[in-house]
Amino acid sequence: MTDEATIINTDSGRADGLNRCPSCGSTDILTQAGGRLQCQFCRNVFDAIAAMPPPTTAPILQVDEDSAAVAPPLETHHSGAADISTDASAQVTIKCQGCGAEVVVDTNETMTSRCHWCRQVLSIEHQMPNGAVPDILLPFYLSKEQARASIDQFVGQRSFFAHKQFKAEFTSENIVGVYFPYFVVDANAKSNLSGTAGHVVRTYTIGSNENRRTVYDIDIYQIGRNFDIEVSGLTVEASAERRNISNSQNTNNIINTIMPFDIQNAIPYNGNYLKGFTSERRDTNIDEIRNLANTQMYDIARTQANRTATKYDAGIRWENENLEATNVTWRSAYLPVWLYSYLEVKNGSQLLHYVAVNARTGETMGSVPIAKTRLFLVAAIIELIAIPLGIMLIVFGS
């Protein structure tokens, strides 16, 4: 982390252990479709935010109190985004408040456990130096049945080209709900771009028959854009494996295609929302992906600049780009995905296919094994039809 960062403590302030229903005190609580919590004992439906006590620790603001005027910090890091301690243990011992037994939880595998004596459900609530507890999360909104319907439809639309073994083995019953780790970045930035752009002033045709071609007269301009931009809710994957989209053994890149998430509806971390789902622990620090976040902010600025230059219909080439970001805020987050996976084994090699559903918006994308013989056959048929059709168009069009 940069030494200039302001640190804000977002720890819940609650003790690890029992996380009770506000109505009956039961710890058997699961996420209901729609993003609320439901007690499995009294069936009470409630929002975690209303049931949470206020934090016992005030925010930690690392500023110079002797300064008469404190300049806005270049960066603000919420405490759940702190650097991971390489020697931090993933094993946490929780003392059950119900019976006094001590229960060991391996946070590499789960964030909740059941007491082996009184059967109460225990939750990890405090942030840990191994990055297992984020600042915020988005609860699952779509039910498993809704996600299954989306995956069934996605695969069904591609069944014609799907491999026959995959079609025989496919079932969406085994989908799992997963919380994936992300960094959420907010920033104010000043963007300055300059370059060249073209505007088509005249279009005409010269030559005849096979020598006929279209000519474009284009005026070239030097252009520049200088503006302020606000980046809100930019998400960057905090898992090194998920960022590896060039992996030849899986189709990780499909996770990026179901973005964006409605980050504005995120809530403070609450262990109840993890019950019934799996979660993937963050293994990345801010400094490791700062350049990636900056690249995405450059892309945002470039896109906004292009929207102000629609007059240049022959294209724009930005030759110089500068972006100065201030008031950058980093938060760690868990974002919800329904995930189907299928392992394709062929000629001694393996490829893990995924179909993912954004558990907030329902956006669905994935990969299915393809019957290449059928694909090549259809392509050949199309080519056989297209060639004579093209010849006819040339003959009768000349």
N, C-alpha and C positions, 0 to 999 in steps of 0.2 A: 504494500500500500504506500501511497505517497505520504510524505511527512506533513504535507499541508492539508490533509483531509480532516474534516470535522467528523467526529464519531457520535452517532446517536444510538443510545441503548434501546432496542426494541424487544428485549427479553420480556416474556409474559409476566414475570414476577410471581408465578405460581409454583408450588412445589411439585416435583415429579411424583406421580402416584395416582391417586383416585381423581377422576374427572367426572363429576356426578351430574345426573339429571337435576335441574333446578326444581322439579316437581316432587319426585319421589326419592331421589338420592341414589338411584341405580347407576351403575357404571356400564351397563350394556347399552351403548348408544351407537347408532350407525347413521350414515348420511342417507337422507331421503332424496328421491328424484326432485329436482328443483333447487337443490343446494342447501336445504335446511337439515337439521338434525332431528332424529326421532328416537326416543327411549324405547327399547325393546321390551321393557317391563310394563310401564303404565301407558305406553303409546303416545306420550306427550311429544308434540312437535314444537321445536323452539330454534331460535337463532343463537349461535355461539357467542356473538358479540354482546347480546343482552345479558347472557349468563356469566360473562367474564368479570372478575373483580378488577378494579383499577390496578395498574402496575404499582408495585411497591417501591420501585426505583425511578427516580426522575431521569429524564434524558441527560446524557452526558454530552455537553457541548464544549469542545476544546477550543476556547477562544481566550484572547488576552484581555483579562478584566481591567488591566491598567490602562488600556487604550481608550481614548475618548470616543473614537469612531472606529468601529470594527468593520473592515471591508468584507463583502460577501465571500465565503470560502470558495476556492476553486472546485473542491470536491467535498461531498458529504457521503460517508459510508454508514449505512445502518449496520448494527452490530452482527446481524445474521450473515452479513457478507464479509466478515473478518477472514483474514488469511487462515488457512487450515494448518493446524499444528501437525507436523509430520510424525511426532511421537505420541499423539493423542490416542488413547485407547478407545475402541469402539464398544467396550464392555461397560455397562452402567449398572450399578446395584441400586435398586429401589427398595425402600422399606415400606411395606404395605401398611397404610393407615387403618386398614380394617382389622388385621389380626397381628400385625407386627412382624410377619415373616419377611425375609429378605429375598428379593427376586432379581436375578441377573438378566439383563436385556442386551442382546447383541444388536446395536444400531446399524450394523451392516446389513442385517436381515429384516428387522422390524422396528417400529417405534412404539409398539404396544405389546403387552404380555398379560397373561392371566395368572393371578396368584394361585399356586398349587395347593394352598390350604383352604382359603375362603372363596376362591373362584372369582374374586373381584378383578375387573379389568384395570390394569395400570398403564399409564401413559407417560412418555417422555415429553416434558413441557419446556424445560430450560434449554437455551441454546448451548451447543457443545463445541469444543475446539476442533472436532473432526468434520464440521460442516453439515451435520445431519439435520439440524433444525433451522429452517429459513425464517426470514422476517414475516413473510406474507404467504398466503396461498389462495388459490381459486378453488372452491368446492366443486365436486362433480355435479353437473346440472342434468345431463342426460342419463336416463336409467340404462341398465344393461340391455333391456329389451329394445329400447330405442336404438342403441348402438348396434345391436345385432341386426336390426332391420336395415340400417345404413350399410353395414358390411355385406349383408346378403344381396342387397341391391347392387352395390359396387361390383361384387364378384359376378353376379348374374349378368350384368351388362357386358362382361368380358369373357363369358363362358365359351363363346364360339371358338376363340383362339386359345383358350386355356388348355393345359396339358391334361390328358385323360386321367392320369393317376391323381393329379390334384383335384379334379372334379369329383372323383370317387371318394377321396379322403376329406374333402372340405366340410367343415362344420363350424359355425360361429359360436357354438356353445362354450368353447374353451377360451373366449376372449377374457382379458384381464384389464382391470382398471389400474393405471399407473400414474403416480405423480412424478413428473420429470423435473429436474432442477434447472433453474434459469437465473440469470441476473436480469433485473429490470433497471433500465437506465433512463433518467430524465435529465434534460440539459437545456440551457439557453446558449445560443451560438451566434456568432457573426460570420457570415459567409461572403466570400469575394471570389468571383469567377470571371475569367476573360478568355476570349477565343475568337473563332471565325464562324460565320453562318452564311448560308446561301438562300436566296429567294429566286424562284423560277419566274422569269418575266415573259418568256415566250416558248412555245412548244410547236415543232413542225416536223414533217416527214420529208426525207430526201431519198432519191433512188427509186427503183421499181423492182417488182418481183422478189427474187431471193436476195437482192441487194438493198431492199428497202429497209430504212432504219429511222428511228425517232431521235431528233436532236433537241436538246434543252439549252436555252440561253439562261444563264444564271448570274445574278449579281452577287458578289461576295462582300460581306460587311465585317468589320471588327466590332464585336459586341462585348459588353460587360454587365455584370449584375452584382450588386452589393446590398445585402439585406440581413435582417435579424431573423432567426428561426428558433422555434421552440420544439424540442423533441420530447415527446411524452410517451412513456410505456414501451420503449424500445426493448425487445427481449433478445438475450444472447444466451445460447446454451452453456450451462455450467458443467457439462459432462464431456470429458475429452473424447470418449468413445462415440457419443452422439454427434460430435462435430466432425468426426472422420467420415465424410461423405464419399471418400474415394475407396472405402473398404470394399474389396472384391468379394467378401464373404457375407455381406448383408446389404439391405437396402435402407440404411439409416436416413438417407436424404428425404424420405417421404415425410418424416416428422416436420420438416420445415414447410411443407406444402399445405399443412392444415392451419397455419397461422392466419390472422392474428388471434390473440386471446383478449378478452375484455378486462384488461388489467385494472381499469378504473373501479371494478367491482371486487377487487381482492380484499381479503380480510386478514387481520393479524393471525399468525399461526395458532392453531388449536389442534391438539392431538386427536380429538374426537373425529375429525374429518378424515384421518388416515385409516380408521378402522374399516376393515373389509377391502382395503386396497393395498397395493404394494407401492413402495417409493424407492427412488434411486438417489443415493446420496451424492451431493456435490463433491467433485474432486478437483476443482479449478479455482484459482485465486484471481482477483481482479486484474492484477498486472499481466496475467497470462492472456487475457482476452481484450485488453484495453485497445490494442490496435484494430481488432476485429470490430469492436463497437465504434471506433472512429471511422472505419471504412464504411460502415452502415450509415453513419451520420452524414458522411460525404455523399453517399448515394441519395439520401433524403434531400439534401440541399440541391444536388444536381437536378433531381426530379422537379423540385419546386421552381428552380430557375427555368427549366424547359417549358413549364406551364406558362411562363410570362413571355415566351418567345415563339408563339405558334405561327407568327408571320413567316418565319424562316422555314419554308416547306421543303427545302433541299438539304436540310440537316444542319446540325450544330456540332462543332468540335471545340470542347472546352480545353484550352491548352495550359491554362494556369488556374489552379484551384487552391483556396486557402480557407480554413475553417478554424475559428478560435472558440472553443467551448468553455463556458463558465457556469458556475452553479450546477455542476454535474452531481447527480445523486445516484448512488448504487444501492440496490436492495436485492436480497436473495429471495427466491420464490419457488413454490411448488405449483406446477400447472398440470391440469388433469387430461389424460388421454386414455381412451379405450383402445386396446391393442390386440390385434390378431396376428399370429405368426405361423409360418409354414416353412419347414426345412426341406429344400429340394436337393436330392442327392442324384448326381448324374455323372457318369464316366469318372468316378472316383473323386469328384469335387462336390463341394457343398455350397449352397447359397440360401441364406435365410431371408425369406420374403415377409414383409409386414404390410398389413392394412391398418391404418390408424384413423380414429375418429376424434375430432376435437370435442371433448366432453362438455364444452360450453356452447359451441355454435352448431355442432353437427357436421362441420366440414369434414369430408372423407376423402382419403387418397391412399393408394397402396400399390403393391406389386404382386402379380400372380405369375406362376410358371407358364411359359408359352409353348404351345405345340408348334415348333418352327417349321415342320413339314407343311402343315396346313397354312401357315402364314406365307411361306414361299409360294405355295400353289395358288393362293388367292392373288398374290402380287403378280404372278406370271399371267394369270387370266386377265387381270386389269390391264397389264401391259399389252397383251395380244389384242384387246379391244381398243386401247388408246391409240396404238400406232396407225391402224387403218382409218380410224376416225380423224386423226390429225392430218393424214394425207388428203382425205376428202375435204377437210376444211381449207387446206392450202390450195387445192385444185379449184374448188368452186368459189373460193374467196378471192382468187387472183383475177 
